[in-house]
């Protein structure tokens, strides 16, 4: 077959193994496997699904959805206290990244990434023939805004990707630094706020003043709807018009739209779950910091970054895996000997702590 040249050397996103694959590999029933690697909520939204079941039979699944997704946009607008024309609905955050890249990236142009961060930014840009330039964060994982601003002056640079709270480090962008960046560059500044509900911090209200600010949000994390695949973009109305030119008309399903809208009608459930996760995050951070040779980084997300000394993180990962506990392996600059751990239910977190104590002793 005649393929694009880029496919021959393309480095894809590293998918997590499924529970079924792990069960076969480890000889452990899949029900006993604990996923601390996915950054999803540990709560199944049963009440929400029961409400959905009552309306599901009437959903017009034989028809395409409204291509404007107006009902969901109206609900999100109310949730964020913004105008619905500042919104674009997408299939999770990843379709948002794809649309943004198609809007700004030509082959040979560049995007800046505040690194280390979520690897899909690189995948999305390089898939279009663009190039990623990694701007390393400062020692405390804060964004190096001076370097980002300086590099963005080059005409070949089209976009800057930031993440707040950042995956995998858990820290947020300083608002005054974000404003400085927006004022001093004419590049698109994309801020991934997939975990914003856990931090209580957002730059959403800056989108009216800055056409170059594009914010990505999702229902996958705080709303316990990772399997539903709904995300959205918040931006200036003029910028939304540009992005919509690259958006497929019917990619989000009728079922997904209904579930996301229902979640916003029951937002108290999300708030309660987020509070529980934050409480467990603080407890888990304290417990992990008591373990020998473990450095715990402060987090404003639903996950924790830890660094090991005197023992290989790969060894810890493998030992945990043999016990049916899956954490996220990390690699690259500034993440040497680190693992990322999702906050789960108290009983799950206790099992992780007990197992780590045994391994590290």
PyMOL commands that set and color helices and strands:
alter all, ss='L'
color gray80, all
select helices_A, chain A and resi 5-8+19-26+30-32+46-56+70-80+84-86+92-104+120-127+145-152+175-184+196-199+204-206+237-244+254-265+267-289+313-322+346-360
alter helices_A, ss='H'
color red, helices_A
select strands_A, chain A and resi 34-35+87-90+110-115+131-136+157-163+188-192+213-218+231-235+294-296+303-308+325-326+328-329+338-342
alter strands_A, ss='S'
color yellow, strands_A
deselect
rebuild
show_as cartoon
